[in-house]
């Protein structure tokens, strides 16, 4: 324990504090607290000013200090202001705890988590990812920031096993669980995983968060994954096909009551494709289709679905805040599609008509939503003729 004046000079230190830092009392009483703090951890403003500024009159900080023998240790310092009868601040009382072992344990855990050869993630009590390691990002093809803002339910196939086991851990009925699960890769194909989740208890004895480990299943599953990808994706562009779009529509509609916003469908028709095929051949037309797919992917956000429905038709599926955001998204897609495609040194204009339909009603039929977008698309196409 110590007492500090307003300049952070020691005016009292007890024996335990002297033993902790290896100094005798007289030497400490000639020093400022900042003399002992590691240079990289010196704070501004001063501890005294910070405690005064806090309505509670208290503060706590962890930082490194240099002992008399040169050893660097971590302290957790709890500070509170002492006032006279008139309310004037006299000094700050501090209690210091050596947390070096705790910090080193935490650092080892962080390094283990970051560099683990298998996918690892921390989940909150809603089952959302709050931290993921590089191996997990590689498994699913996403950047860390993309995964942290994407609800896991948006990447989980409907009916995939594991939901009940995860709920049991979240509710504290079991300490850990193992199960198989299937998540969507960013490229759109399923990734089969063996998942282990364990609860980390908080002060109330209930799970404060979960630790998840994710390992990809073997070669047979990989073969199944490849076949599933072929069944759910357009062979020319690699985009989702009509079957996968229907699956995503069902999933997004089911999530509307919980996540809110509006489900937005854009239906895209390439206006120039038939003329390009007639004048330049289908190989050039295919180049335009692939360019359109790339433009749509660039305009979309993580978690959106971009699909080719066949011929010159594409669709984009997104959950947005409201109708205004949906209209802004359509404008963005139209800008990305308003470009030229370079083929054999020739620039061919790519133009498209984009229809929009939205719903906030989870009971909307997917077919009705697609039909509304189709009607809007043809209305806009006629206006441009």
N, C-alpha and C positions, 0 to 999 in steps of 0.2 A: 504494500500500500504506500502511496505517496500523497503529498500535498504540493501543489504548484501555484506560484503567484501568477499575476497577469502576463508576465514575460516568459512564462513556462520555466522559471527557475525552481529547483527543488527547495522547499522550505521544511519538508519532513520526509523521511524515508524510513520504513521499518526494516527489521533484520531480514525478513524473507526477501524483500526486494533487493537488498544488498547482496544476499547469497545468490539470487537469480542472475545478477549481472556481474558478480565477482569483484565489485568495488567496495571499499569501506565507506562508512557513512559520511565522514568528513569530506571525502573526495566528491561524492555525489552532491553534497550540499553546496559545492562551489560550481556546479555545472547547471546548464540548461538541459531540459529533456531532449531538445532537438540535437544536442551534441552526441547523443547516443543512438539516434535513429539513422538507419541506413540512408545514404544520400538520395537514393531513388525513391524513398518513401516519405521524405519530409513533406508535410502538407502545408497548404496555404488556403484559407486563413488559419490562424493558430488554433490549437485545441481550446484555449480559454475563450476566444471569440466565438468559436463554433458552439460551445456549450451555452454561452450567454444567449446566442441567437435562437437556440432551440427552445420552443415553448415549454418543453418538459424539463429543461435545465440539465439534460443528460445527453451523452453520446457514447458510442462504442466504435472502435476501429481496430483493425488488425494491421500490423506492420512489422518490419524487421528492425532489430536493434543489434548493435555490435557490443559483445561482452568485453570485459577487461582483457581477456586472453585472445581476442580477435575473432572468436567464434560468432557466427551470425545465427540468431534464433528469431523465431516468430513470437510476438506477443499479441494477445487480445486485451485491449485496454478499455475498461469501462470507466467513464468519467461523469462526475456530477458536481454542480456548483454549490458552494457553501456561502450563505449570506448572513449578514448581521441582522439585528432586530428591526432595522429600518429597510431591509430588503436589498442593501448594497452587496454586490459580489465581493467576497473577501479572497477566496482562493478556489481551486478545483481539487477535489479528492479523486484519486484514481486507484483502481484495483487492477493488477496485471496478472494474466495467466499465460504460462508458456504453452503455446499451441503448435510448437515445431513438429512434433510427431503427427499431429492431426493434419497439418498442412502437407507434410511429406506423403502421408497416406493418400490424401486427396490428389496430390500431384501424380503419384504412381497410378491411381485409378484413371485420371484424365489421360495419361499417356497410353495406358492399356486400352482404354476405350477408343482413342483416336487411331491407334495403329493396329488394332485387332484385325486378323486376317478374315474374320467373318463379319457380316453386317451386324451392327449394334445400334440401338436407339433407346432414348429415354422417353417415356410416355407420361402424360399427366393423368389425372383421375378421370378425364373424359375419354382417354384412349388416344389422345392426339400426340404426335411427335413433338417433343420440345428440344431434342438434340439428336443428331444422327452422325455416324462416322463415315469415313470415305468409302469403306467397303460396302456399306449399305447404299450409299449414293450410286456406286458403280453397279450394284445388283439391279437397280431400277432405272438407271440412266438419267437421273435427275441431279441437278445441283442441290447443295444443302439448303439454300434459301427457298428453293421451290418446294422441297418436301416439308419444310417447317410451316409453310403457309397453305399446304394442301391437306384437307381432312383425310385420314386414312380410308374412310369409307368411299371416297371418290376413286381410290385405286384398288379397292377390293371387289372381286367379282361377286355378284349377288348369289347367295347360297353357299359361298365358300366356307369350309369348316373353320372352327376356331373362335367364333363369336361368343359362344356360351362359356368356353374355357377362359377367355379374356375377361368376361364379366365376373366370373367366379373369383379371379384374382383381384380385380378392381373393388369388388364388394367385400374382400377380406375373408371369403369362405375357404380359400386355399392359399398357401404361401406362394405356390408357383404352378405353372401348367405348361405342357408341351402339346403341340398340334401341328397339322399341316395347314397351310394357307396358300392362297393364290392371289398375287397382286399384279396389277397392270404395269408393264414396263412403259417408259415414256414413248417408245416407238409403237406402243399399242398392243404388243403381244403379252400373253400371260406368263408369269414367272412363278413356278411352284417352289415353295419354301417350307423348311422345317423350322418352326418357331418355338422358342422357349421364352417365357415371361416370368419374372419374379417380382414380388412386391417389396418395396422398401418402406418400412413403417415410420410414421411420424410420431410426434410426442403423444398423440391421443391413442396410439396403438393400432391405428388404421393405416392402410397404404397411402403414403404421401405421393409416391410416384412409382413407376414400373421401369424395370430394365428388360429390354427385349433383345434376343439374339436371333439372327436370321441366317440360315444356311440354305443355299440352293440345293434342290434334290438332284439325283444322278442323271446319267446319260439317257435312260429311258424317258424320264420326264422331259429332258431337253428335246428329244425326238418328238414327243407329244406336243411340246410347246411350239416347235417349228410347224408341225401340221396344223395346230390350232391357229397359228399366225396366218398361214396360207388361207385357212377357211374364213378368217375374219377381216382380211385386208385385200385391197385392190392390187392386183399383180403389177400394174404399170407404175402407179404413183407411190405404192406402199402405204397409202392412207387407209383409214378404216373403211369398210364397205357398208352396204345397207344393213346387213345383219348386225354388225357391231354397233352401228349408229342406233338401231332399235334398242339394243341392250342398254346403251348409255342413256337413251331417252327415258327408259323405264326407271333406271337408277336415279337420275336427276329428279324426275317427278316424285319418286318416293321420298327424296330428301327435302323437298320444298317446305313441308311444314316445320321441319327442324332448323333448316338453314336460312329460310326466308329468301327475299329477292324475287326476281322473275327469271324463269327459264326462257332462254332466247334461242331461236332457230333462225339461221340465215340460209336461204336456198340460193345457190349461185348458178347462173347459166352463162356459158361463154358465148358471146354474140358472134364472134368471128370464126369459130372453129370449122363450120361447114365450108365456108369460103376458102379457108386455109387448106383443108383437105382436098378440095376440088382443084385449087391452083398449084399446090406444092406437094401434094401426096400425104398419105397417112403417117409416114415417118415424121414429117415436119409437124403434123397435127399432134402426134404423141409428144413431141418436144414442148408444144404449147400447153398440153394437159399437165405435163410434169412441172412446167414453170408456174402454172396456175396453182398447183398443189403446194409448191414451195412458197409462193406469195401468201397463200392462206395460212400456212404454218407460221410464217413470220408475223402475220397480223394477229394471231391468236395468243392467248395467255396459257400458262401451265394449268392443266386440268380441263381445258377446252378439248372438244373432239372435232377434228376435221376429217370429213369423209368424202369419198367419191361415190356417187350413187349410180354411175354408169353414163356412157356417152359423154356429153358436155356438161353434166350436172354435178355439182358439189354441194355439200352442206357443212355448216359450222354450228356446233352446239356449245352454249356457254350459259353459266348462271351469273346474272348481273344484278346490280342494286335495284334498278327501276327501268321504266320505259325510256327515259332520257338517256341513260347509260347504254341501253340497247341500240338506240338510234345512233349514238356516237360511235358505237362499235361497228355498225353497218357502214358508216361513213369511212371509218378507218380501213375496213376490208375493201371498200371500193377504191380507196386511194392506192392500196397495195396492188390491186389488180389492174389499175390504169397505168400500164407500162408497155414496153416493147420487148419482144423476144428476139434475140439475135440467133439466126440460123444461117450457116454458110455465108457469113458476111452480110446477110440481109436483116434489116430490122422489120419485124412484123408486129403491128399493133395488137395488143391484147385488151379487149374490152369485155365487160360482163354486166349483166343485170342481176341485182341482189334483192331478193325478197326477205321480208322480216315478219316474224310472228313471235309473240311472247305470251306467257301465262304465269300467273301466280297461284293457279288452282291445281292441286295435286291430282284431281280427278280427271283432268283433261286427257283425252285419248291421244297417243302419239300420232296416229294417222290424221287426226283433225289439226294438230299443230303443223304438221308437214304440209297439209293441204292449204292452210291459211298462208303459210310462207310462199307456197307455189302460186297462189292467186295474187299475192302482193308482188311477186317477182314479174309475173306476166303483165300486171297493171303498169309497173314501172317500165317494162320493155316497150309496151305500146306507146307510152309517152315519149320515148326517145326515137321512135320510128319517124 
